[in-house]
Amino acid sequence: MDTNELKQEIRELCKQKDAVILAHYYVNGDIQDIADYVGDSFYLAKVAKNNPHSTIVFCGVTFMGESASILNPEKTVLMPAADAVCPMALMVSKEDIAKMRADYPDLAVVCYINSMADVKALADICVTSSNAVKIVKALPNKNIFFIPDGNLGRFVAEQVPEKNIILNKGFCHVHTSITSRAIEECFRQHENAEIIAHPECTQEVCDMADFLGSTKELIEYVAKSDAQEFIVCTESGVLHEMQKVAPQKKFYFVGAKQICPNMKKLTLEKIRDCLVANSPVAKVDGELREKASAPLDRMLELAK
């Protein structure tokens, strides 16, 4: 079966199953093309919350499917690649959180949405890279434990110096694979290029950037910038959308591992198969769902 036939079969299955396809910017371009909605974590969380379809096919990593299930307990959330686990989502423990709460009685645990449900359930509020600064500023707490990504936490701390932000040691291996040396080598060949970076990158890379922003903000920036060339410091899946919004511009990727292998586990065949089988399913229910839903709902409310 060729790609067009496969896409047509998926569309027919979506009609039969009353399904909507959500895809993150980091999955392969052919999946982005077939999706009903493409976006970053915050956008997709809002879509999942407000969409009328009874079935959600979430093309992303497992924490995203969990979040969709938490926000939509009455819906079926299908995960075409149930083994697509974000390593950073596992880089914080319940013990870490308990220790910080004991050390700082007024602590707010701010949980990046890139985390599993059992960690979200222990947080006061969730954030994404696009709303983290706004939300941390709005919190009444002086002491903030930012989990799990230390680099994004550092970025937020720089923007909100009035807060005592305690960093966790988690990281994204894709973003930390991008080095200042690799950027310098690329820039020597493309001296008119602007350097744009996601705040999950290391301090030295963020310091070099002409623009720092979430995935969505990086895409919006290349569309409006006068520059014609960009050194892009984030996961390479964004190239698909960047070429759509700025087809005449050039983009360079320099990271040794600038591809997320878990996001790339998603395929059209797996989407078709999960619709046929109604499996694998992401399901968070009971007491865990109740506890994990509160910080997600609070994020959606505060980030309006």
Disulfide bonds with the S-S distance in Angstrom:
none
